[in-house]
Each structure stands twice: as structure tokens, then as C-alpha cells.
Amino acid sequence: MMKKIILVFSLLSLLLSCNGNKADKQKNGTLSKEEFAEVTIDSLTLYAKKFVGKKIRVTGIVEHVCVHTEKRLTITGPSHDFSFKVNASIAVPEFDLSLKGSKVEVTGIFNPITTPNEVCEAETSHHPGENYYIECQSIKVK
């Protein structure tokens, strides 16, 4: 009888311990804060190579939305000295043109630009961020 009680108690403890971490995982399709590096536009500019291929979350002002495809936008920091491209993805297939001028929080994968098609022809780049883009996983107006 005692062995059964210990066995039931052990199984119950195991189930409760495995189930407790669900709050840190996905909620309604969004990734938890721990899965992304919180960065600024300035730190992305200074340490771009460090973040390549990593999941990041960055806040900025939408400077440009590509009117031709609505699949690219540019965000800039508060000083407007540096900016980065943000590309649409399966998770976010296009951007609303009304985002221009809005403060947004973008989460996604930080990647180097490898082909000319990843840059909107209407955009001109003259800063260190011209060689990188963020593959958007989610965008939220702040």
C-alpha cells in the first residue's frame, strides 16, 4: 500500500514539474521575451556581426515602407543616424503603408543582405546598416 502511495506521489510530482514551464513558451503564437535579444538600433549598428542569425527585438521609427511590394520597410533609431531594413516573412507577409512615421517594435532574425533583391530600389543606404536586414516575425505599433 505504501509503495502505491509513493508511486502516485512521484508521478504527480513529475507531471506538475514538467507542466510548469508553459508560461515561458509560446502564447497565442508570439515568442517569449527570453527567446529574443533586446537591442537598440545603435547597438545593432555597432555590433552587427555579433547578432547575425540571432533572434532580436528592436524598437524604432518606420522611416520608409516600400510602396511597390509592401514587403520591406526601414526603421531608424531616435537620432535618425542609423537605420535597418525589415523584410516581410511567412509570419508577416506584408506591411501596411500607414506604418510610415510610427514607432514600432520588430522581432525577427537578423541577417546579412546577400542579394540586391533584398533592398528596395527606392531606398538609399548610406550607413553601416545597409548590409543587414531583419526578417520580421512580428511587428507591433507602440
ROSE-4610 file (N, C-alpha, C; in Angstrom, 1 decimal, always signed):
// ROSE-4610
residu = [M/M/M/M/M/M/K/K/K/K/K/K/I/I/I/I/I/I/L/L/L/V/V/V/F/F/F/S/S/S/L/L/L/L/L/L/S/S/S/L/L/L/L/L/L/L/L/L/S/S/S/C/C/C/N/N/N/G/G/G/N/N/N/K/K/K/A/A/A/D/D/D/K/K/K/Q/Q/Q/K/K/K/N/N/N/G/G/G/T/T/T/L/L/L/S/S/S/K/K/K/E/E/E/E/E/E/F/F/F/A/A/A/E/E/E/V/V/V/T/T/T/I/I/I/D/D/D/S/S/S/L/L/L/T/T/T/L/L/L/Y/Y/Y/A/A/A/K/K/K/K/K/K/F/F/F/V/V/V/G/G/G/K/K/K/K/K/K/I/I/I/R/R/R/V/V/V/T/T/T/G/G/G/I/I/I/V/V/V/E/E/E/H/H/H/V/V/V/C/C/C/V/V/V/H/H/H/T/T/T/E/E/E/K/K/K/R/R/R/L/L/L/T/T/T/I/I/I/T/T/T/G/G/G/P/P/P/S/S/S/H/H/H/D/D/D/F/F/F/S/S/S/F/F/F/K/K/K/V/V/V/N/N/N/A/A/A/S/S/S/I/I/I/A/A/A/V/V/V/P/P/P/E/E/E/F/F/F/D/D/D/L/L/L/S/S/S/L/L/L/K/K/K/G/G/G/S/S/S/K/K/K/V/V/V/E/E/E/V/V/V/T/T/T/G/G/G/I/I/I/F/F/F/N/N/N/P/P/P/I/I/I/T/T/T/T/T/T/P/P/P/N/N/N/E/E/E/V/V/V/C/C/C/E/E/E/A/A/A/E/E/E/T/T/T/S/S/S/H/H/H/H/H/H/P/P/P/G/G/G/E/E/E/N/N/N/Y/Y/Y/Y/Y/Y/I/I/I/E/E/E/C/C/C/Q/Q/Q/S/S/S/I/I/I/K/K/K/V/V/V/K/K/K]
num = [1/1/1/2/2/2/3/3/3/4/4/4/5/5/5/6/6/6/7/7/7/8/8/8/9/9/9/10/10/10/11/11/11/12/12/12/13/13/13/14/14/14/15/15/15/16/16/16/17/17/17/18/18/18/19/19/19/20/20/20/21/21/21/22/22/22/23/23/23/24/24/24/25/25/25/26/26/26/27/27/27/28/28/28/29/29/29/30/30/30/31/31/31/32/32/32/33/33/33/34/34/34/35/35/35/36/36/36/37/37/37/38/38/38/39/39/39/40/40/40/41/41/41/42/42/42/43/43/43/44/44/44/45/45/45/46/46/46/47/47/47/48/48/48/49/49/49/50/50/50/51/51/51/52/52/52/53/53/53/54/54/54/55/55/55/56/56/56/57/57/57/58/58/58/59/59/59/60/60/60/61/61/61/62/62/62/63/63/63/64/64/64/65/65/65/66/66/66/67/67/67/68/68/68/69/69/69/70/70/70/71/71/71/72/72/72/73/73/73/74/74/74/75/75/75/76/76/76/77/77/77/78/78/78/79/79/79/80/80/80/81/81/81/82/82/82/83/83/83/84/84/84/85/85/85/86/86/86/87/87/87/88/88/88/89/89/89/90/90/90/91/91/91/92/92/92/93/93/93/94/94/94/95/95/95/96/96/96/97/97/97/98/98/98/99/99/99/100/100/100/101/101/101/102/102/102/103/103/103/104/104/104/105/105/105/106/106/106/107/107/107/108/108/108/109/109/109/110/110/110/111/111/111/112/112/112/113/113/113/114/114/114/115/115/115/116/116/116/117/117/117/118/118/118/119/119/119/120/120/120/121/121/121/122/122/122/123/123/123/124/124/124/125/125/125/126/126/126/127/127/127/128/128/128/129/129/129/130/130/130/131/131/131/132/132/132/133/133/133/134/134/134/135/135/135/136/136/136/137/137/137/138/138/138/139/139/139/140/140/140/141/141/141/142/142/142]
x = [+0.8/+0.0/+0.9/+1.9/+2.8/+3.5/+3.9/+4.6/+3.7/+2.4/+1.4/+1.3/+1.3/+1.1/+2.4/+3.5/+4.8/+4.9/+4.4/+4.4/+3.5/+2.3/+1.3/+1.9/+2.4/+3.0/+4.2/+5.0/+6.1/+5.6/+4.7/+4.1/+3.4/+2.7/+2.1/+3.1/+4.2/+5.3/+5.9/+6.1/+6.8/+5.9/+4.6/+3.7/+3.6/+3.6/+3.5/+4.8/+5.9/+7.2/+7.4/+6.9/+7.0/+6.1/+4.9/+3.9/+4.1/+4.9/+5.1/+5.7/+6.5/+7.2/+6.5/+5.2/+4.5/+4.3/+4.3/+4.1/+5.3/+6.5/+7.6/+7.7/+6.9/+6.9/+5.9/+5.5/+4.6/+3.2/+2.7/+1.4/+0.8/-0.3/-1.0/-0.1/+0.8/+1.7/+2.8/+3.0/+4.1/+5.2/+6.4/+7.5/+7.8/+8.3/+8.5/+9.7/+9.8/+10.8/+12.2/+12.4/+13.7/+14.3/+13.4/+13.9/+14.5/+14.4/+15.0/+15.9/+17.0/+17.9/+17.3/+17.1/+16.6/+17.8/+17.6/+18.7/+18.2/+19.1/+18.7/+19.3/+18.8/+19.3/+20.8/+21.2/+22.7/+23.5/+23.0/+23.9/+23.9/+22.8/+22.9/+23.9/+24.0/+25.0/+26.4/+26.7/+28.0/+28.4/+27.5/+27.8/+27.1/+26.9/+26.1/+26.5/+27.8/+28.3/+27.9/+27.8/+27.5/+26.1/+25.2/+23.8/+23.3/+24.2/+23.9/+23.3/+22.1/+21.5/+20.7/+20.7/+20.1/+18.7/+17.9/+16.5/+16.7/+16.2/+16.3/+14.9/+14.9/+13.7/+14.2/+13.7/+14.3/+13.1/+13.2/+12.2/+12.7/+11.9/+12.4/+11.2/+11.5/+10.5/+10.6/+9.4/+9.3/+9.6/+10.7/+11.2/+10.6/+10.4/+10.0/+9.3/+8.2/+7.6/+7.6/+8.0/+8.1/+6.7/+6.4/+5.1/+4.9/+5.9/+5.8/+5.3/+5.9/+5.6/+5.0/+5.1/+4.7/+5.4/+6.5/+7.2/+8.5/+8.8/+10.0/+9.7/+10.4/+10.4/+11.7/+11.9/+13.1/+12.8/+13.5/+13.3/+14.6/+14.4/+15.5/+15.4/+16.6/+16.6/+16.2/+16.2/+15.7/+16.6/+17.9/+18.7/+18.6/+18.0/+17.9/+19.3/+20.3/+21.6/+21.8/+21.1/+21.3/+19.9/+19.8/+18.6/+18.8/+17.8/+17.9/+16.7/+16.9/+15.8/+15.1/+13.8/+13.0/+12.2/+12.4/+11.7/+10.5/+9.5/+8.3/+8.8/+7.9/+8.2/+6.9/+7.0/+5.7/+4.9/+5.5/+4.8/+4.1/+4.8/+4.3/+4.5/+3.4/+3.6/+3.7/+3.2/+3.3/+3.1/+3.6/+3.4/+2.4/+1.7/+0.7/+1.4/+1.1/+1.7/+1.5/+0.5/+0.2/+1.2/+2.1/+3.1/+4.2/+4.3/+5.3/+5.1/+6.2/+6.2/+5.9/+5.4/+5.0/+6.2/+6.1/+7.1/+6.6/+7.5/+7.2/+8.2/+7.8/+8.6/+8.7/+9.9/+10.0/+10.8/+10.3/+11.0/+11.3/+12.5/+12.8/+14.3/+14.7/+16.0/+16.9/+18.1/+19.0/+19.9/+19.9/+20.6/+21.5/+22.5/+23.3/+22.5/+22.6/+22.0/+22.9/+22.4/+23.2/+22.9/+21.7/+21.3/+20.7/+20.9/+20.3/+18.8/+18.1/+16.6/+16.1/+17.0/+16.6/+16.6/+16.9/+16.9/+15.9/+15.0/+14.0/+14.8/+14.5/+15.2/+14.9/+13.8/+13.5/+14.3/+14.9/+15.6/+17.1/+17.7/+19.1/+19.7/+20.9/+21.6/+22.9/+23.2/+24.5/+25.0/+24.8/+25.1/+25.5/+26.1/+26.5/+25.4/+24.2/+23.0/+22.7/+23.3/+22.9/+23.3/+24.1/+24.5/+23.7/+22.7/+21.9/+20.4/+19.6/+18.2/+17.6/+16.4/+15.7/+14.5/+14.5/+13.4/+12.3/+11.2/+10.2/+9.4/+9.3/+8.5/+7.2/+7.3/+6.2/+6.5/+5.5/+5.6/+4.4/+4.8/+3.7/+3.9/+2.9/+2.9/+2.9/+3.8/+4.0/+3.3]
y = [-1.2/+0.0/+1.3/+1.3/+2.4/+2.6/+1.6/+1.7/+2.4/+2.0/+2.7/+4.1/+4.5/+5.9/+6.7/+6.1/+6.8/+6.9/+5.8/+5.8/+6.9/+7.0/+8.0/+9.4/+9.6/+10.9/+11.3/+10.3/+10.6/+10.9/+10.2/+10.5/+11.9/+12.2/+13.5/+14.6/+14.5/+15.5/+15.6/+14.5/+14.6/+15.3/+15.1/+15.8/+17.3/+17.6/+19.0/+19.8/+19.1/+19.8/+20.0/+19.1/+19.2/+20.2/+20.4/+21.3/+22.8/+23.1/+24.4/+25.4/+25.0/+26.0/+26.4/+26.1/+26.5/+28.0/+28.7/+30.2/+30.9/+30.3/+30.8/+30.6/+29.7/+29.3/+30.1/+29.7/+30.5/+30.7/+31.9/+32.3/+33.0/+32.4/+33.0/+33.2/+32.3/+32.5/+33.4/+34.1/+35.0/+34.3/+34.7/+34.1/+34.8/+34.1/+34.8/+35.7/+36.6/+37.6/+37.0/+35.9/+35.3/+34.7/+34.5/+33.9/+35.0/+36.2/+37.3/+38.2/+38.6/+39.6/+41.0/+41.7/+43.1/+44.0/+44.7/+45.5/+46.9/+47.8/+49.1/+49.2/+50.2/+50.4/+50.7/+51.5/+51.8/+50.6/+49.7/+48.6/+47.6/+47.5/+46.7/+47.2/+48.5/+49.1/+48.9/+49.0/+48.8/+47.4/+46.5/+45.0/+44.1/+44.6/+43.8/+42.4/+42.1/+40.8/+39.8/+40.4/+39.6/+39.1/+39.8/+39.4/+38.6/+38.4/+37.7/+36.3/+36.1/+34.8/+34.6/+35.7/+35.6/+36.2/+35.8/+36.4/+37.7/+38.8/+40.1/+40.7/+41.7/+42.6/+44.0/+44.9/+46.2/+47.2/+48.4/+49.4/+50.5/+51.0/+52.2/+52.8/+53.9/+54.7/+54.2/+53.9/+53.5/+54.7/+54.6/+55.7/+55.6/+54.3/+54.1/+52.7/+52.7/+51.4/+51.3/+50.2/+50.0/+50.1/+51.1/+51.2/+50.2/+49.7/+48.7/+47.4/+46.8/+45.5/+45.4/+46.4/+46.4/+45.3/+44.8/+43.7/+44.1/+45.4/+45.9/+47.2/+47.5/+48.8/+49.1/+50.3/+50.8/+51.4/+50.9/+51.6/+52.3/+53.4/+54.2/+54.4/+54.7/+55.0/+56.4/+56.8/+58.1/+59.2/+59.0/+60.0/+60.1/+59.1/+59.0/+58.9/+58.6/+58.4/+57.1/+56.0/+54.7/+54.1/+53.2/+52.5/+51.1/+50.3/+48.9/+48.6/+47.7/+47.2/+46.1/+46.0/+44.9/+44.3/+43.0/+42.3/+41.5/+41.4/+40.6/+39.1/+38.2/+36.8/+36.1/+34.8/+34.0/+34.4/+34.8/+35.2/+36.6/+37.5/+38.8/+39.0/+38.7/+38.7/+40.0/+41.1/+42.4/+43.5/+44.7/+45.8/+46.8/+47.4/+48.4/+49.7/+50.4/+51.6/+52.7/+52.6/+53.6/+53.5/+52.5/+52.4/+53.5/+54.1/+55.1/+56.2/+56.5/+57.5/+57.0/+55.7/+55.1/+54.5/+54.5/+53.8/+52.4/+51.4/+50.0/+49.2/+48.0/+47.0/+45.9/+45.5/+44.5/+43.3/+42.1/+40.9/+40.1/+39.5/+38.7/+38.3/+37.7/+37.2/+38.2/+38.5/+39.5/+38.8/+39.2/+38.6/+39.5/+39.1/+39.9/+39.9/+41.0/+41.1/+40.4/+39.5/+38.7/+38.9/+39.4/+39.6/+41.0/+41.7/+43.0/+43.1/+42.0/+42.0/+42.2/+42.1/+42.3/+43.8/+44.7/+46.1/+46.7/+47.5/+48.2/+49.2/+49.3/+50.2/+51.6/+51.9/+53.3/+53.8/+52.9/+53.2/+53.5/+54.4/+54.7/+54.4/+53.7/+53.4/+54.1/+54.7/+55.4/+55.3/+54.1/+53.8/+52.4/+52.0/+50.6/+49.6/+50.0/+49.0/+48.6/+49.2/+48.9/+47.4/+46.7/+45.4/+44.3/+44.7/+43.8/+44.1/+43.1/+43.3/+42.4/+42.7/+41.9/+41.1/+39.8/+39.0/+39.1/+39.8/+40.1/+38.9/+38.6/+37.6/+38.2/+39.4/+40.1/+41.6/+42.4/+43.9/+44.4/+45.4/+45.9/+47.4/+48.2/+49.6/+50.0/+50.8/+51.2/+52.5]
z = [+0.0/+0.0/+0.0/+0.8/+0.9/-0.4/-1.1/-2.4/-3.4/-3.4/-4.3/-4.1/-2.8/-2.5/-2.9/-2.7/-3.1/-4.6/-5.3/-6.8/-7.3/-6.8/-7.2/-6.9/-5.8/-5.4/-6.4/-6.7/-7.6/-9.0/-9.5/-10.8/-10.8/-9.8/-9.7/-9.7/-8.9/-8.9/-10.2/-10.9/-12.2/-13.2/-13.2/-14.1/-13.8/-12.6/-12.2/-12.6/-12.4/-12.7/-14.2/-15.0/-16.5/-17.0/-16.4/-16.9/-16.5/-15.6/-15.0/-15.9/-17.0/-17.8/-19.0/-19.2/-20.3/-20.4/-19.4/-19.4/-20.1/-20.1/-20.7/-22.2/-22.7/-24.1/-24.9/-26.0/-26.9/-26.3/-26.4/-26.0/-27.3/-27.7/-28.9/-30.1/-30.3/-31.5/-31.3/-30.2/-30.0/-29.2/-29.5/-28.8/-27.5/-26.5/-25.2/-25.3/-24.3/-24.3/-24.2/-23.5/-23.3/-24.6/-25.6/-26.8/-27.8/-27.4/-28.3/-27.5/-28.2/-27.6/-27.8/-26.7/-26.8/-27.2/-28.3/-28.8/-29.3/-29.4/-30.0/-31.4/-32.1/-33.5/-33.4/-32.4/-32.3/-32.0/-31.0/-30.7/-31.9/-32.7/-33.9/-34.9/-35.0/-35.9/-35.4/-34.1/-33.5/-33.5/-33.2/-33.1/-34.0/-35.2/-36.2/-36.4/-36.5/-36.7/-35.6/-34.4/-33.2/-33.2/-33.9/-33.9/-35.2/-36.1/-37.4/-37.1/-37.6/-37.5/-36.1/-35.3/-34.0/-34.0/-33.1/-32.9/-32.1/-32.6/-31.9/-31.8/-30.9/-30.8/-30.7/-31.6/-31.6/-31.8/-31.3/-31.4/-32.2/-33.2/-34.0/-34.7/-35.4/-36.1/-37.6/-38.2/-39.6/-40.4/-41.1/-42.0/-43.4/-43.9/-45.2/-45.3/-46.1/-46.4/-47.9/-48.5/-49.9/-50.5/-51.3/-51.9/-53.1/-53.6/-54.7/-54.3/-53.2/-52.8/-51.4/-50.6/-49.2/-48.4/-48.9/-48.2/-47.5/-47.6/-47.0/-46.3/-45.2/-44.6/-44.0/-43.6/-42.9/-41.6/-40.5/-39.2/-38.8/-38.1/-37.7/-36.2/-35.6/-34.1/-33.8/-32.6/-32.2/-32.8/-33.0/-33.5/-35.1/-35.7/-37.2/-37.9/-37.1/-37.7/-38.3/-37.8/-38.3/-38.6/-39.6/-39.8/-40.4/-40.3/-40.8/-41.6/-42.6/-43.4/-42.6/-42.8/-42.2/-43.4/-43.6/-44.7/-44.2/-45.0/-44.6/-44.7/-44.1/-44.0/-44.0/-43.9/-43.8/-42.6/-41.5/-40.3/-40.5/-41.2/-41.5/-43.0/-43.8/-45.3/-45.9/-45.3/-45.9/-44.8/-45.1/-44.1/-44.6/-43.7/-44.0/-44.3/-45.4/-45.7/-44.6/-43.9/-42.8/-41.6/-41.6/-40.6/-40.7/-41.8/-42.0/-41.0/-40.2/-39.2/-37.8/-37.7/-36.5/-35.7/-34.4/-33.6/-33.5/-33.8/-33.8/-33.1/-32.6/-32.1/-33.0/-33.5/-34.5/-33.9/-34.0/-33.6/-34.9/-34.9/-36.1/-36.1/-37.2/-37.3/-38.1/-37.5/-38.1/-39.1/-40.3/-41.4/-42.2/-42.8/-43.8/-45.1/-45.8/-47.2/-48.1/-48.9/-49.8/-51.2/-51.5/-52.9/-53.1/-54.2/-54.4/-54.3/-54.5/-54.4/-52.9/-52.0/-50.6/-50.2/-51.1/-50.9/-51.8/-51.3/-52.1/-53.0/-54.2/-55.2/-54.8/-54.2/-53.9/-52.6/-51.9/-50.7/-51.0/-50.3/-50.5/-49.1/-49.1/-47.9/-47.9/-46.7/-46.6/-45.1/-44.6/-43.2/-43.0/-41.8/-41.6/-41.7/-41.5/-41.6/-42.9/-44.0/-45.3/-45.7/-44.9/-45.3/-44.5/-43.7/-42.9/-43.0/-42.7/-42.6/-41.5/-41.1/-40.1/-40.8/-40.7/-41.2/-40.2/-40.4/-39.5/-39.1/-37.8/-37.2/-36.6/-36.1/-35.6/-35.6/-35.7/-35.7/-34.9/-33.9/-33.1/-33.0/-33.2/-33.1/-31.6/-31.2/-29.8/-29.5]
